[in-house]
Amino acid sequence: MTVDKNILSFIIPTYNSGDSLQRAVLSIISGMPSGAKFEIIVVDDGSTDTSISVLKSSVDYMEKHRIRIVNTPHIGAGGARNYGVSIATGDYLMFVDADDEIIDVKQAYEGAVNSNNYDLVYFSQNSQSTTRFESNKLIISVLGLSLKGEFDSGPCSKLYRRSVLIKNGIEFPNDIYIGEDLVFNLRFLKHIRNFRCIGKGIYKIHNNKASVTHRLNFQTETNNAISLIRSVKSELSNREADTFTDKFALKQFLSLIIKSAKSSDSVLFCANYLIKTRRMFLAAGWIGDYRVDNSYSTYTMMQKNVLHICWHFPFFIPAFVFVMRLYYRDNKEPETEII
């Protein structure tokens, strides 16, 4: 570590990431301006593979002093990020997933250097550069209720002012394993005074697992969705909760439909799983007779039709899971995506 104050800390949680961890770290080092004041914190979340040893062998002495490798028991990505935040020294923090890479790290660093004390700087090729702060618009985007996706709900491609996180005790929740980054962003947005959007994509996502079929754990998936919806509701004001909770719950139901369509489980198993989940959502007081039609600006035409029929006419769910399974078999998601 240098004695100079770091301007930017990159936090990379990793768990059995293989060679991709090396790619993520080198994407930062290779494009960083000369004399830049930064650090890379790699939080090894209990890995059992050789990813850390591969990383150590891939950087030379002059680069190693910028990299801090710390170890934690297997606590999940959110917990690993929290630990990284607790030991970071930079004025700004940027989270990087070990599977991904930064394609314009110079822009990221200059965003921190020229931040003009903004609490949040984020990069998005789906947005125009602006400093206009519209809370509702950001919340809608974070919740995934906008097709434009101006503000991705993930923690990557963003510069967070570290002092805001520390002062307000903002952390990733530990009881949610999918969507914890969404809750983190909602918590952060409540405490910022200003922000800056730079209309440029600097971050590449590698969808290594996007097209891999898997078996569903009904209890785990449903409990996570319910915990996520409750956490989101608790982070919103009463007025925001009244406006967005049912819409967000409906979005989670769509997400579960898509997971079922990509699952290797039988169609009937997945259909029964979705029907049970629908009942649990109703028992929790969500959605009810809420008209899917009211959220049409949130979805594509196919998603609108699937949601409308599956929610209001659940006996059609098996047929839709079967049809969507054929769709995803023939339409693979892109291997990479720029955000």
MIZAVO-132567 format. One record per residue (C-alpha): residue number from 1; residue in three letters; x, y, z. Coordinates in nm, 3 decimals. Layout:
BEGIN
+-----+------+---------+---------+---------+
! seq ! type !       x !       y !       z !
+-----+------+---------+---------+---------+
! NUM !  ALA !       X !       Y !       Z !
...
+-----+------+---------+---------+---------+
END
This chain:
BEGIN
+-----+------+---------+---------+---------+
! seq ! type !       x !       y !       z !
+-----+------+---------+---------+---------+
!   1 !  MET !   0.000 !   0.000 !   0.000 !
!   2 !  THR !   0.115 !   0.354 !  -0.069 !
!   3 !  VAL !   0.112 !   0.617 !   0.202 !
!   4 !  ASP !  -0.087 !   0.851 !  -0.021 !
!   5 !  LYS !  -0.459 !   0.877 !   0.036 !
!   6 !  ASN !  -0.651 !   0.659 !  -0.206 !
!   7 !  ILE !  -0.917 !   0.824 !  -0.417 !
!   8 !  LEU !  -1.083 !   0.502 !  -0.531 !
!   9 !  SER !  -1.117 !   0.154 !  -0.380 !
!  10 !  PHE !  -1.228 !  -0.138 !  -0.595 !
!  11 !  ILE !  -1.395 !  -0.416 !  -0.394 !
!  12 !  ILE !  -1.410 !  -0.762 !  -0.552 !
!  13 !  PRO !  -1.584 !  -1.045 !  -0.363 !
!  14 !  THR !  -1.481 !  -1.385 !  -0.494 !
!  15 !  TYR !  -1.583 !  -1.743 !  -0.436 !
!  16 !  ASN !  -1.434 !  -2.014 !  -0.658 !
!  17 !  SER !  -1.412 !  -1.771 !  -0.949 !
!  18 !  GLY !  -1.137 !  -1.953 !  -1.138 !
!  19 !  ASP !  -0.947 !  -1.757 !  -1.400 !
!  20 !  SER !  -1.214 !  -1.486 !  -1.422 !
!  21 !  LEU !  -1.083 !  -1.323 !  -1.103 !
!  22 !  GLN !  -0.751 !  -1.262 !  -1.274 !
!  23 !  ARG !  -0.933 !  -1.104 !  -1.570 !
!  24 !  ALA !  -1.132 !  -0.873 !  -1.341 !
!  25 !  VAL !  -0.822 !  -0.751 !  -1.154 !
!  26 !  LEU !  -0.613 !  -0.705 !  -1.468 !
!  27 !  SER !  -0.893 !  -0.507 !  -1.631 !
!  28 !  ILE !  -0.845 !  -0.251 !  -1.354 !
!  29 !  ILE !  -0.467 !  -0.248 !  -1.346 !
!  30 !  SER !  -0.410 !  -0.242 !  -1.722 !
!  31 !  GLY !  -0.615 !   0.070 !  -1.790 !
!  32 !  MET !  -0.539 !   0.277 !  -1.481 !
!  33 !  PRO !  -0.371 !   0.616 !  -1.545 !
!  34 !  SER !  -0.013 !   0.655 !  -1.432 !
!  35 !  GLY !   0.014 !   0.789 !  -1.077 !
!  36 !  ALA !  -0.346 !   0.703 !  -0.992 !
!  37 !  LYS !  -0.426 !   0.666 !  -0.621 !
!  38 !  PHE !  -0.631 !   0.352 !  -0.589 !
!  39 !  GLU !  -0.648 !   0.013 !  -0.423 !
!  40 !  ILE !  -0.802 !  -0.322 !  -0.512 !
!  41 !  ILE !  -0.953 !  -0.521 !  -0.226 !
!  42 !  VAL !  -1.015 !  -0.886 !  -0.311 !
!  43 !  VAL !  -1.235 !  -1.050 !  -0.048 !
!  44 !  ASP !  -1.191 !  -1.427 !  -0.071 !
!  45 !  ASP !  -1.523 !  -1.562 !   0.054 !
!  46 !  GLY !  -1.395 !  -1.905 !   0.156 !
!  47 !  SER !  -1.286 !  -2.022 !  -0.190 !
!  48 !  THR !  -1.169 !  -2.382 !  -0.230 !
!  49 !  ASP !  -1.029 !  -2.348 !  -0.584 !
!  50 !  THR !  -0.700 !  -2.203 !  -0.711 !
!  51 !  SER !  -0.834 !  -1.858 !  -0.810 !
!  52 !  ILE !  -0.633 !  -1.671 !  -0.545 !
!  53 !  SER !  -0.306 !  -1.849 !  -0.622 !
!  54 !  VAL !  -0.360 !  -1.786 !  -0.994 !
!  55 !  LEU !  -0.414 !  -1.416 !  -0.919 !
!  56 !  LYS !  -0.101 !  -1.393 !  -0.706 !
!  57 !  SER !   0.108 !  -1.545 !  -0.983 !
!  58 !  SER !  -0.031 !  -1.313 !  -1.252 !
!  59 !  VAL !   0.071 !  -0.972 !  -1.114 !
!  60 !  ASP !   0.423 !  -0.837 !  -1.074 !
!  61 !  TYR !   0.575 !  -0.670 !  -0.770 !
!  62 !  MET !   0.479 !  -0.314 !  -0.871 !
!  63 !  GLU !   0.114 !  -0.420 !  -0.906 !
!  64 !  LYS !   0.093 !  -0.631 !  -0.591 !
!  65 !  HIS !   0.126 !  -0.330 !  -0.361 !
!  66 !  ARG !  -0.210 !  -0.207 !  -0.495 !
!  67 !  ILE !  -0.390 !  -0.534 !  -0.420 !
!  68 !  ARG !  -0.510 !  -0.640 !  -0.077 !
!  69 !  ILE !  -0.631 !  -0.999 !  -0.047 !
!  70 !  VAL !  -0.834 !  -1.071 !   0.265 !
!  71 !  ASN !  -1.012 !  -1.388 !   0.372 !
!  72 !  THR !  -1.354 !  -1.450 !   0.524 !
!  73 !  PRO !  -1.553 !  -1.765 !   0.595 !
!  74 !  HIS !  -1.817 !  -1.832 !   0.329 !
!  75 !  ILE !  -2.064 !  -1.554 !   0.413 !
!  76 !  GLY !  -2.194 !  -1.470 !   0.066 !
!  77 !  ALA !  -2.128 !  -1.183 !  -0.174 !
!  78 !  GLY !  -2.315 !  -0.925 !   0.035 !
!  79 !  GLY !  -2.123 !  -1.006 !   0.352 !
!  80 !  ALA !  -1.794 !  -1.008 !   0.161 !
!  81 !  ARG !  -1.870 !  -0.663 !   0.019 !
!  82 !  ASN !  -1.956 !  -0.536 !   0.366 !
!  83 !  TYR !  -1.619 !  -0.651 !   0.492 !
!  84 !  GLY !  -1.447 !  -0.486 !   0.198 !
!  85 !  VAL !  -1.620 !  -0.158 !   0.276 !
!  86 !  SER !  -1.509 !  -0.177 !   0.640 !
!  87 !  ILE !  -1.140 !  -0.186 !   0.547 !
!  88 !  ALA !  -1.144 !   0.035 !   0.235 !
!  89 !  THR !  -0.958 !   0.366 !   0.242 !
!  90 !  GLY !  -1.070 !   0.535 !  -0.081 !
!  91 !  ASP !  -1.295 !   0.839 !  -0.096 !
!  92 !  TYR !  -1.512 !   0.642 !  -0.340 !
!  93 !  LEU !  -1.588 !   0.273 !  -0.370 !
!  94 !  MET !  -1.664 !   0.069 !  -0.681 !
!  95 !  PHE !  -1.784 !  -0.290 !  -0.655 !
!  96 !  VAL !  -1.670 !  -0.537 !  -0.921 !
!  97 !  ASP !  -1.794 !  -0.894 !  -0.953 !
!  98 !  ALA !  -1.516 !  -1.148 !  -1.003 !
!  99 !  ASP !  -1.681 !  -1.279 !  -1.322 !
! 100 !  ASP !  -1.686 !  -0.936 !  -1.485 !
! 101 !  GLU !  -1.445 !  -0.665 !  -1.602 !
! 102 !  ILE !  -1.418 !  -0.288 !  -1.635 !
! 103 !  ILE !  -1.366 !  -0.184 !  -1.996 !
! 104 !  ASP !  -1.291 !   0.183 !  -1.928 !
! 105 !  VAL !  -1.125 !   0.207 !  -1.588 !
! 106 !  LYS !  -0.974 !   0.546 !  -1.677 !
! 107 !  GLN !  -1.327 !   0.687 !  -1.705 !
! 108 !  ALA !  -1.415 !   0.532 !  -1.368 !
! 109 !  TYR !  -1.111 !   0.685 !  -1.200 !
! 110 !  GLU !  -1.165 !   1.027 !  -1.358 !
! 111 !  GLY !  -1.527 !   1.008 !  -1.242 !
! 112 !  ALA !  -1.399 !   0.983 !  -0.884 !
! 113 !  VAL !  -1.130 !   1.251 !  -0.927 !
! 114 !  ASN !  -1.374 !   1.498 !  -1.086 !
! 115 !  SER !  -1.670 !   1.406 !  -0.870 !
! 116 !  ASN !  -1.721 !   1.757 !  -0.727 !
! 117 !  ASN !  -1.827 !   1.592 !  -0.400 !
! 118 !  TYR !  -2.121 !   1.403 !  -0.550 !
! 119 !  ASP !  -2.243 !   1.129 !  -0.316 !
! 120 !  LEU !  -2.306 !   0.895 !  -0.608 !
! 121 !  VAL !  -2.161 !   0.879 !  -0.957 !
! 122 !  TYR !  -2.295 !   0.613 !  -1.187 !
! 123 !  PHE !  -2.224 !   0.512 !  -1.544 !
! 124 !  SER !  -2.490 !   0.390 !  -1.783 !
! 125 !  GLN !  -2.507 !   0.365 !  -2.159 !
! 126 !  ASN !  -2.887 !   0.366 !  -2.124 !
! 127 !  SER !  -2.894 !   0.717 !  -1.977 !
! 128 !  GLN !  -2.795 !   1.067 !  -2.074 !
! 129 !  SER !  -2.539 !   1.250 !  -1.863 !
! 130 !  THR !  -2.718 !   1.452 !  -1.597 !
! 131 !  THR !  -2.700 !   1.576 !  -1.239 !
! 132 !  ARG !  -3.077 !   1.611 !  -1.203 !
! 133 !  PHE !  -3.191 !   1.414 !  -0.901 !
! 134 !  GLU !  -3.538 !   1.257 !  -0.936 !
! 135 !  SER !  -3.590 !   1.019 !  -0.644 !
! 136 !  ASN !  -3.900 !   0.841 !  -0.780 !
! 137 !  LYS !  -3.738 !   0.781 !  -1.117 !
! 138 !  LEU !  -3.433 !   0.625 !  -0.953 !
! 139 !  ILE !  -3.648 !   0.406 !  -0.726 !
! 140 !  ILE !  -3.852 !   0.282 !  -1.023 !
! 141 !  SER !  -3.533 !   0.190 !  -1.206 !
! 142 !  VAL !  -3.370 !   0.023 !  -0.904 !
! 143 !  LEU !  -3.681 !  -0.190 !  -0.852 !
! 144 !  GLY !  -3.664 !  -0.307 !  -1.212 !
! 145 !  LEU !  -3.993 !  -0.134 !  -1.299 !
! 146 !  SER !  -3.857 !   0.049 !  -1.601 !
! 147 !  LEU !  -3.777 !  -0.111 !  -1.935 !
! 148 !  LYS !  -3.511 !   0.155 !  -1.998 !
! 149 !  GLY !  -3.301 !   0.037 !  -1.706 !
! 150 !  GLU !  -3.136 !   0.376 !  -1.652 !
! 151 !  PHE !  -3.013 !   0.284 !  -1.303 !
! 152 !  ASP !  -2.923 !  -0.082 !  -1.279 !
! 153 !  SER !  -3.017 !  -0.236 !  -0.945 !
! 154 !  GLY !  -2.677 !  -0.400 !  -0.907 !
! 155 !  PRO !  -2.387 !  -0.239 !  -0.718 !
! 156 !  CYS !  -2.147 !  -0.235 !  -1.013 !
! 157 !  SER !  -2.068 !   0.052 !  -1.251 !
! 158 !  LYS !  -2.125 !   0.300 !  -0.966 !
! 159 !  LEU !  -1.904 !   0.514 !  -0.745 !
! 160 !  TYR !  -2.031 !   0.532 !  -0.386 !
! 161 !  ARG !  -1.897 !   0.798 !  -0.151 !
! 162 !  ARG !  -1.753 !   0.591 !   0.133 !
! 163 !  SER !  -1.829 !   0.850 !   0.402 !
! 164 !  VAL !  -2.203 !   0.823 !   0.328 !
! 165 !  LEU !  -2.191 !   0.446 !   0.378 !
! 166 !  ILE !  -1.994 !   0.469 !   0.702 !
! 167 !  LYS !  -2.186 !   0.761 !   0.853 !
! 168 !  ASN !  -2.525 !   0.596 !   0.795 !
! 169 !  GLY !  -2.425 !   0.235 !   0.860 !
! 170 !  ILE !  -2.539 !   0.125 !   0.514 !
! 171 !  GLU !  -2.473 !  -0.242 !   0.445 !
! 172 !  PHE !  -2.584 !  -0.525 !   0.220 !
! 173 !  PRO !  -2.848 !  -0.738 !   0.399 !
! 174 !  ASN !  -2.734 !  -1.084 !   0.511 !
! 175 !  ASP !  -3.071 !  -1.261 !   0.490 !
! 176 !  ILE !  -3.116 !  -1.222 !   0.113 !
! 177 !  TYR !  -2.899 !  -1.406 !  -0.137 !
! 178 !  ILE !  -3.054 !  -1.274 !  -0.459 !
! 179 !  GLY !  -3.148 !  -0.905 !  -0.464 !
! 180 !  GLU !  -2.934 !  -0.791 !  -0.170 !
! 181 !  ASP !  -2.770 !  -0.533 !  -0.396 !
! 182 !  LEU !  -3.111 !  -0.384 !  -0.477 !
! 183 !  VAL !  -3.184 !  -0.330 !  -0.106 !
! 184 !  PHE !  -2.836 !  -0.182 !  -0.061 !
! 185 !  ASN !  -2.903 !   0.074 !  -0.334 !
! 186 !  LEU !  -3.238 !   0.171 !  -0.184 !
! 187 !  ARG !  -3.069 !   0.227 !   0.152 !
! 188 !  PHE !  -2.798 !   0.439 !  -0.009 !
! 189 !  LEU !  -3.039 !   0.652 !  -0.215 !
! 190 !  LYS !  -3.221 !   0.759 !   0.103 !
! 191 !  HIS !  -2.911 !   0.937 !   0.229 !
! 192 !  ILE !  -2.761 !   1.107 !  -0.075 !
! 193 !  ARG !  -2.775 !   1.481 !  -0.138 !
! 194 !  ASN !  -2.680 !   1.475 !  -0.503 !
! 195 !  PHE !  -2.558 !   1.250 !  -0.780 !
! 196 !  ARG !  -2.408 !   1.252 !  -1.125 !
! 197 !  CYS !  -2.488 !   1.022 !  -1.415 !
! 198 !  ILE !  -2.228 !   0.976 !  -1.689 !
! 199 !  GLY !  -2.394 !   0.844 !  -2.002 !
! 200 !  LYS !  -2.133 !   0.585 !  -2.092 !
! 201 !  GLY !  -2.103 !   0.211 !  -2.041 !
! 202 !  ILE !  -1.776 !   0.118 !  -1.870 !
! 203 !  TYR !  -1.859 !  -0.223 !  -1.722 !
! 204 !  LYS !  -1.888 !  -0.561 !  -1.896 !
! 205 !  ILE !  -2.099 !  -0.837 !  -1.741 !
! 206 !  HIS !  -2.011 !  -1.194 !  -1.830 !
! 207 !  ASN !  -2.328 !  -1.401 !  -1.811 !
! 208 !  ASN !  -2.140 !  -1.722 !  -1.747 !
! 209 !  LYS !  -2.437 !  -1.887 !  -1.581 !
! 210 !  ALA !  -2.720 !  -1.718 !  -1.769 !
! 211 !  SER !  -2.809 !  -2.012 !  -1.992 !
! 212 !  VAL !  -2.726 !  -2.297 !  -1.754 !
! 213 !  THR !  -3.028 !  -2.505 !  -1.657 !
! 214 !  HIS !  -3.068 !  -2.586 !  -1.292 !
! 215 !  ARG !  -3.303 !  -2.745 !  -1.043 !
! 216 !  LEU !  -3.523 !  -2.521 !  -0.832 !
! 217 !  ASN !  -3.531 !  -2.525 !  -0.455 !
! 218 !  PHE !  -3.890 !  -2.414 !  -0.399 !
! 219 !  GLN !  -3.852 !  -2.325 !  -0.033 !
! 220 !  THR !  -3.529 !  -2.129 !  -0.081 !
! 221 !  GLU !  -3.644 !  -1.937 !  -0.389 !
! 222 !  THR !  -3.981 !  -1.845 !  -0.241 !
! 223 !  ASN !  -3.842 !  -1.748 !   0.100 !
! 224 !  ASN !  -3.582 !  -1.528 !  -0.068 !
! 225 !  ALA !  -3.847 !  -1.356 !  -0.283 !
! 226 !  ILE !  -4.067 !  -1.292 !   0.021 !
! 227 !  SER !  -3.774 !  -1.160 !   0.227 !
! 228 !  LEU !  -3.673 !  -0.935 !  -0.061 !
! 229 !  ILE !  -4.021 !  -0.789 !  -0.103 !
! 230 !  ARG !  -4.050 !  -0.724 !   0.271 !
! 231 !  SER !  -3.706 !  -0.562 !   0.283 !
! 232 !  VAL !  -3.789 !  -0.338 !  -0.012 !
! 233 !  LYS !  -4.117 !  -0.233 !   0.149 !
! 234 !  SER !  -3.940 !  -0.149 !   0.476 !
! 235 !  GLU !  -3.690 !   0.075 !   0.293 !
! 236 !  LEU !  -3.962 !   0.277 !   0.120 !
! 237 !  SER !  -4.168 !   0.558 !   0.269 !
! 238 !  ASN !  -4.535 !   0.480 !   0.334 !
! 239 !  ARG !  -4.635 !   0.661 !   0.018 !
! 240 !  GLU !  -4.369 !   0.486 !  -0.190 !
! 241 !  ALA !  -4.463 !   0.149 !  -0.041 !
! 242 !  ASP !  -4.828 !   0.199 !  -0.136 !
! 243 !  THR !  -4.720 !   0.284 !  -0.490 !
! 244 !  PHE !  -4.450 !   0.027 !  -0.555 !
! 245 !  THR !  -4.489 !  -0.284 !  -0.334 !
! 246 !  ASP !  -4.748 !  -0.465 !  -0.545 !
! 247 !  LYS !  -4.567 !  -0.374 !  -0.865 !
! 248 !  PHE !  -4.239 !  -0.505 !  -0.727 !
! 249 !  ALA !  -4.403 !  -0.826 !  -0.600 !
! 250 !  LEU !  -4.549 !  -0.881 !  -0.945 !
! 251 !  LYS !  -4.203 !  -0.832 !  -1.094 !
! 252 !  GLN !  -4.069 !  -1.098 !  -0.857 !
! 253 !  PHE !  -4.343 !  -1.336 !  -0.966 !
! 254 !  LEU !  -4.235 !  -1.284 !  -1.327 !
! 255 !  SER !  -3.876 !  -1.355 !  -1.226 !
! 256 !  LEU !  -3.986 !  -1.684 !  -1.072 !
! 257 !  ILE !  -4.176 !  -1.775 !  -1.389 !
! 258 !  ILE !  -3.859 !  -1.715 !  -1.592 !
! 259 !  LYS !  -3.651 !  -1.925 !  -1.350 !
! 260 !  SER !  -3.906 !  -2.205 !  -1.383 !
! 261 !  ALA !  -3.885 !  -2.186 !  -1.762 !
! 262 !  LYS !  -3.505 !  -2.219 !  -1.743 !
! 263 !  SER !  -3.518 !  -2.497 !  -1.486 !
! 264 !  SER !  -3.437 !  -2.861 !  -1.559 !
! 265 !  ASP !  -3.723 !  -2.969 !  -1.331 !
! 266 !  SER !  -4.042 !  -3.107 !  -1.480 !
! 267 !  VAL !  -4.303 !  -2.867 !  -1.612 !
! 268 !  LEU !  -4.558 !  -2.991 !  -1.359 !
! 269 !  PHE !  -4.318 !  -2.946 !  -1.068 !
! 270 !  CYS !  -4.246 !  -2.588 !  -1.175 !
! 271 !  ALA !  -4.615 !  -2.512 !  -1.233 !
! 272 !  ASN !  -4.708 !  -2.638 !  -0.885 !
! 273 !  TYR !  -4.422 !  -2.433 !  -0.742 !
! 274 !  LEU !  -4.552 !  -2.115 !  -0.908 !
! 275 !  ILE !  -4.910 !  -2.180 !  -0.800 !
! 276 !  LYS !  -4.795 !  -2.226 !  -0.438 !
! 277 !  THR !  -4.586 !  -1.910 !  -0.461 !
! 278 !  ARG !  -4.887 !  -1.718 !  -0.592 !
! 279 !  ARG !  -5.089 !  -1.835 !  -0.291 !
! 280 !  MET !  -4.812 !  -1.727 !  -0.053 !
! 281 !  PHE !  -4.797 !  -1.383 !  -0.214 !
! 282 !  LEU !  -5.173 !  -1.348 !  -0.172 !
! 283 !  ALA !  -5.153 !  -1.463 !   0.190 !
! 284 !  ALA !  -4.891 !  -1.194 !   0.252 !
! 285 !  GLY !  -5.135 !  -0.932 !   0.121 !
! 286 !  TRP !  -4.953 !  -0.858 !  -0.204 !
! 287 !  ILE !  -5.097 !  -0.798 !  -0.549 !
! 288 !  GLY !  -5.443 !  -0.947 !  -0.484 !
! 289 !  ASP !  -5.673 !  -0.822 !  -0.759 !
! 290 !  TYR !  -5.413 !  -0.564 !  -0.865 !
! 291 !  ARG !  -5.447 !  -0.533 !  -1.238 !
! 292 !  VAL !  -5.139 !  -0.639 !  -1.430 !
! 293 !  ASP !  -5.261 !  -0.402 !  -1.700 !
! 294 !  ASN !  -5.164 !  -0.106 !  -1.480 !
! 295 !  SER !  -4.796 !  -0.205 !  -1.505 !
! 296 !  TYR !  -4.775 !  -0.251 !  -1.878 !
! 297 !  SER !  -4.508 !   0.019 !  -1.915 !
! 298 !  THR !  -4.281 !  -0.203 !  -1.707 !
! 299 !  TYR !  -4.282 !  -0.506 !  -1.934 !
! 300 !  THR !  -4.232 !  -0.623 !  -2.290 !
! 301 !  MET !  -4.540 !  -0.739 !  -2.477 !
! 302 !  MET !  -4.457 !  -1.106 !  -2.414 !
! 303 !  GLN !  -4.402 !  -1.044 !  -2.042 !
! 304 !  LYS !  -4.733 !  -0.857 !  -2.018 !
! 305 !  ASN !  -4.924 !  -1.147 !  -2.166 !
! 306 !  VAL !  -4.748 !  -1.409 !  -1.957 !
! 307 !  LEU !  -4.801 !  -1.217 !  -1.632 !
! 308 !  HIS !  -5.161 !  -1.129 !  -1.701 !
! 309 !  ILE !  -5.264 !  -1.486 !  -1.776 !
! 310 !  CYS !  -5.047 !  -1.664 !  -1.517 !
! 311 !  TRP !  -5.157 !  -1.437 !  -1.232 !
! 312 !  HIS !  -5.527 !  -1.408 !  -1.309 !
! 313 !  PHE !  -5.573 !  -1.756 !  -1.462 !
! 314 !  PRO !  -5.324 !  -1.981 !  -1.280 !
! 315 !  PHE !  -5.461 !  -2.301 !  -1.438 !
! 316 !  PHE !  -5.278 !  -2.189 !  -1.755 !
! 317 !  ILE !  -4.940 !  -2.182 !  -1.579 !
! 318 !  PRO !  -4.825 !  -2.533 !  -1.690 !
! 319 !  ALA !  -4.885 !  -2.445 !  -2.055 !
! 320 !  PHE !  -4.694 !  -2.118 !  -2.025 !
! 321 !  VAL !  -4.398 !  -2.280 !  -1.849 !
! 322 !  PHE !  -4.379 !  -2.532 !  -2.134 !
! 323 !  VAL !  -4.399 !  -2.265 !  -2.407 !
! 324 !  MET !  -4.145 !  -2.040 !  -2.237 !
! 325 !  ARG !  -3.910 !  -2.335 !  -2.193 !
! 326 !  LEU !  -3.913 !  -2.380 !  -2.569 !
! 327 !  TYR !  -3.852 !  -2.007 !  -2.612 !
! 328 !  TYR !  -3.546 !  -1.998 !  -2.384 !
! 329 !  ARG !  -3.411 !  -2.314 !  -2.543 !
! 330 !  ASP !  -3.406 !  -2.142 !  -2.883 !
! 331 !  ASN !  -3.317 !  -1.790 !  -2.761 !
! 332 !  LYS !  -3.002 !  -1.794 !  -2.551 !
! 333 !  GLU !  -2.909 !  -1.484 !  -2.352 !
! 334 !  PRO !  -2.598 !  -1.295 !  -2.470 !
! 335 !  GLU !  -2.273 !  -1.409 !  -2.313 !
! 336 !  THR !  -2.169 !  -1.053 !  -2.234 !
! 337 !  GLU !  -2.347 !  -0.724 !  -2.170 !
! 338 !  ILE !  -2.224 !  -0.366 !  -2.134 !
! 339 !  ILE !  -2.392 !  -0.153 !  -1.867 !
+-----+------+---------+---------+---------+
END
